[in-house]
């Protein structure tokens, strides 16, 4: 995406979120998208502070890692 933006759009790129994402996935997807744009490979760890806030606000277990793959049960919820 980033390379195409430079090749075809003079470096301009507009990123928009869609719908149907789970609260556990949205911040991780945006983290990966921005890391890719910055040419970085993010650490797989989830900040403990974020996990605590996530669990208190959703009542669900926070993802353990950035690259966690949802279980079948979690996928069925979305």
C-alpha positions as CSV (number, residue, x, y, z in Angstrom):
1,X,0.0,0.0,0.0
2,X,2.7,2.4,1.1
3,X,4.7,1.8,-2.1
4,X,1.7,2.1,-4.3
5,X,0.8,5.5,-2.7
6,X,4.2,6.8,-3.7
7,X,4.1,5.2,-7.1
8,X,0.6,6.3,-8.1
9,X,-0.5,9.1,-5.8
10,X,2.5,11.3,-5.2
11,X,2.9,9.8,-1.7
12,X,-0.6,10.5,-0.5
13,X,-2.5,7.8,1.4
14,X,-5.8,7.9,3.2
15,X,-6.4,5.0,5.6
16,X,-10.0,4.4,6.8
17,X,-11.4,1.8,9.2
18,X,-14.3,-0.4,8.3
19,X,-16.8,-2.1,10.4
20,X,-17.3,-5.4,12.2
21,X,-14.0,-5.5,14.0
22,X,-13.8,-6.7,17.6
23,X,-12.4,-4.4,20.2
24,X,-9.4,-6.7,20.7
25,X,-8.4,-6.4,17.0
26,X,-8.9,-2.8,16.1
27,X,-5.9,-1.4,18.0
28,X,-3.7,-4.3,16.9
29,X,-4.6,-3.8,13.2
30,X,-3.9,-0.1,13.3
31,X,-0.6,-0.8,15.1
32,X,0.4,-3.1,12.4
33,X,-0.7,-0.7,9.6
34,X,1.2,2.2,11.0
35,X,4.3,0.1,11.7
36,X,4.2,-1.1,8.1
37,X,4.0,2.5,6.9
38,X,6.9,3.5,9.1
39,X,9.0,0.5,7.9
40,X,9.1,-1.0,11.4
41,X,8.4,-4.5,12.7
42,X,6.6,-4.1,16.0
43,X,7.3,-6.1,19.1
44,X,4.8,-8.9,19.6
45,X,4.1,-7.9,23.2
46,X,0.9,-6.1,24.4
47,X,1.5,-3.3,27.0
48,X,0.2,-4.4,30.4
49,X,-1.4,-1.0,30.9
50,X,-3.5,-1.4,27.8
51,X,-4.4,-5.0,28.6
52,X,-5.7,-3.9,32.1
53,X,-7.8,-1.1,30.6
54,X,-9.1,-3.4,27.9
55,X,-10.2,-6.0,30.4
56,X,-11.8,-3.5,32.8
57,X,-13.8,-1.8,30.0
58,X,-14.9,-5.0,28.1
59,X,-15.0,-7.7,30.7
60,X,-13.0,-9.9,28.3
61,X,-9.5,-11.2,28.4
62,X,-7.1,-9.1,26.5
63,X,-5.0,-10.5,23.7
64,X,-1.7,-11.9,25.0
65,X,0.3,-10.9,21.9
66,X,0.1,-8.5,19.0
67,X,-0.1,-11.4,16.6
68,X,-2.6,-13.5,18.5
69,X,-4.9,-15.4,16.2
70,X,-8.6,-15.4,17.4
71,X,-10.1,-18.7,18.6
72,X,-13.1,-20.1,16.7
73,X,-15.3,-19.0,19.5
74,X,-14.0,-15.4,19.3
75,X,-14.4,-15.4,15.5
76,X,-18.0,-16.5,15.9
77,X,-18.7,-13.4,18.0
78,X,-17.8,-10.9,15.3
